[in-house]
Amino acid sequence: MSTKYYLQKVPAESVQPGYSLAIRTDGKFRLFQVECTQTSQLAGQPAMIRLTSVAENADRPWVLEYEAGTPVVRLFGICEAAAS
């Protein structure tokens, strides 16, 4: 079965808790459910955006860090599901 999704590239600093992101790891996409966002900036450095996911299977949360302006892929929903 093949599924198509509504996706949009958004800057990391626009991500909000509750967003679903499609994160590419090892050539495959993984779902990243955003639980918390934090922004930090040191003098003379670009702002850094820290995204934290919901912990899965009692594991530690998945944490990603991006420089402000870095595009990430937001998942909006299912566009089409079809048998392949």
Residue pairs with C-beta under 8 A, 6 or more apart in sequence:
1 81
1 82
1 83
1 84
2 81
2 82
2 83
2 84
3 78
3 80
3 81
3 82
4 78
4 79
4 80
4 81
4 82
5 22
5 75
5 76
5 77
5 78
5 79
6 75
6 76
6 77
6 78
6 79
7 22
7 73
7 74
7 75
7 76
8 73
8 74
8 76
9 71
9 72
9 73
9 74
10 71
10 72
10 74
11 68
11 69
11 70
11 71
11 72
12 49
12 51
12 66
12 67
12 68
12 69
12 70
12 71
12 72
13 39
13 47
13 49
13 68
13 69
15 21
15 34
15 37
15 49
15 51
15 72
15 74
16 34
16 37
17 34
17 35
17 36
17 37
18 34
19 33
19 34
19 74
20 31
20 32
20 33
20 34
20 74
20 75
21 31
21 32
21 34
21 51
21 72
21 73
21 74
21 75
22 29
22 30
22 31
22 32
22 73
22 74
22 75
23 29
23 30
23 31
23 32
23 64
23 72
23 73
24 30
29 73
31 75
32 51
32 53
32 62
32 64
33 53
33 54
34 51
34 52
34 53
35 52
35 53
35 54
35 61
36 51
36 52
37 49
37 50
37 51
37 52
38 49
38 50
38 52
39 47
39 48
39 49
39 50
39 68
40 47
40 48
40 50
41 47
41 48
46 67
46 68
46 69
47 67
47 68
48 65
48 66
48 67
48 68
49 65
49 66
49 67
49 68
49 70
50 63
50 64
50 65
51 63
51 64
51 65
51 66
52 61
52 62
52 63
53 61
53 62
53 63
53 64
54 61
55 61
56 62
66 72
